[in-house]
Amino acid sequence: MVELELDDLYCNHESRHNLHRIDNEERERASEDTPLLQRFPQITNLDRNPVTTAIVSLLLIILIAGVIIGIYLLILQNNSENILPPVDTPLQIVNRLQWDRGEELSLSSQQFRAKELIVVQTDSDQCYIVDSCIMLLRNMQATRGERSLPYNFLLSSNGEIYEALGWHSPSPLFPEYNSTALVLAFIGNFTEVTPNSVQIEQTKNFIAASLSGQHLDPSFEMFGKKTKEIPKYLILSLETLPRWSSVLSDT
């Protein structure tokens, strides 16, 4: 009788042991099939906090605004490439009183900001040194019988810039632009010869100085016009400069 009871107890113990082992094996197999699910609990409900939603929306708006500002700055940088940078050294200009012996002009004390820069030739000889240029300018003035030459500035073959009307008075040379244009005259005749590299570089410096001194509007247009003859090679030499307008130039 005692043996039977012991056998029953032993059988029951073995049965429970086997059931426990089978249950462990099933759990291990399930955890191997879905290890991440066993490691991290699933989130079934996510409560949306209004404050959190507002903060996330605000950060998103700031991010979008930053992208827009970045694109705008890139556009400004790209546009700025079409304008010559400020000149590094001051532009050397021969004052009108240094060469003009005529009576003093009554010019406005206020400067104007030009919207056009018109390039012309003087239809005269060229000059290379200050003394000969001054003599040439005086002869041109005497021949024309005018109180002042009808240009704002003149550029010689050695790169010297001579003031005529200067920054204070628009040129009357072209009535359709006489209130909004600066006229830069190249001393000489360029219907068959090209201006030299010094004149081209000084033209760039003149433009940069005009922009820096706010004498020239940043959106200005630059073009070439004829007085007697079309300055063909002058126009060809300058047409690659920023802001040049082939449409407005004489051809």
Long-range contacts (C-beta under 8 A, 24 or more apart in sequence): 82-242, 82-243, 83-211, 83-218, 83-242, 83-243, 84-204, 84-207, 84-208, 84-211, 84-242, 85-208, 86-208, 86-211, 86-212, 87-205, 87-208, 87-209, 87-212, 90-209, 91-161, 91-205, 91-206, 91-209, 92-160, 92-161, 93-153, 93-161, 93-162, 93-163, 94-130, 94-160, 94-161, 94-162, 94-163, 95-163, 96-148, 96-162, 96-163, 96-164, 96-166, 98-134, 99-133, 99-134, 99-137, 99-138, 99-162, 100-137, 100-138, 100-141, 100-148, 100-164, 101-138, 102-141, 102-147, 102-148, 103-147, 105-147, 105-148, 105-165, 105-169, 107-165, 107-166, 107-168, 107-169, 108-168, 108-169, 109-168, 110-168, 111-167, 111-168, 111-214, 111-215, 112-167, 112-168, 112-169, 112-170, 112-179, 112-180, 112-215, 113-214, 113-215, 113-216, 113-217, 114-170, 114-180, 114-181, 114-182, 114-210, 114-215, 114-216, 114-217, 114-220, 115-180, 115-181, 115-217, 115-219, 115-220, 115-221, 116-177, 116-180, 116-181, 116-182, 116-220, 116-221, 116-222, 116-223, 116-248, 117-181, 117-182, 117-184, 117-207, 117-210, 117-216, 117-220, 117-221, 117-222, 117-223, 117-243, 118-171, 118-173, 118-174, 118-177, 118-181, 118-182, 118-183, 118-184, 118-222, 118-223, 118-224, 118-225, 119-183, 119-184, 119-185, 119-186, 119-203, 119-222, 119-223, 119-224, 119-225, 119-231, 119-234, 119-235, 119-238, 120-151, 120-173, 120-183, 120-184, 120-185, 120-186, 120-224, 120-225, 120-226, 120-227, 120-231, 121-185, 121-186, 121-188, 121-189, 121-190, 121-191, 121-227, 121-229, 121-231, 121-234, 122-151, 122-154, 122-185, 122-186, 122-187, 122-188, 122-189, 122-227, 123-189, 123-227, 123-228, 123-229, 124-187, 124-188, 124-189, 125-188, 125-189, 126-156, 126-157, 126-187, 126-188, 126-189, 127-156, 127-157, 127-158, 127-187, 127-188, 128-156, 128-157, 128-158, 129-158, 130-160, 133-158, 133-160, 133-162, 133-187, 136-187, 137-162, 137-187, 149-185, 150-183, 151-183, 151-184, 151-185, 152-182, 152-183, 152-184, 153-182, 153-183, 153-184, 153-185, 153-206, 154-184, 154-185, 154-186, 154-187, 155-184, 155-185, 155-186, 155-187, 155-199, 155-202, 155-203, 155-206, 156-187, 157-187, 157-188, 157-195, 157-196, 157-198, 157-199, 158-198, 159-198, 159-199, 159-201, 159-202, 161-202, 161-206, 167-213, 167-215, 173-227, 174-225, 182-210, 182-215, 182-216, 186-231, 186-234, 189-229, 189-231, 190-231, 190-232, 190-233, 190-234, 190-237, 191-229, 191-230, 191-231, 191-232, 191-233, 192-232, 192-233, 193-233, 194-233, 194-234, 194-236, 194-237, 195-233, 195-234, 195-237, 200-237, 200-238, 203-238, 203-241, 204-241, 207-241, 207-243, 221-245, 221-248, 223-247, 223-248, 223-249, 224-249, 224-250, 225-249, 225-250, 226-250
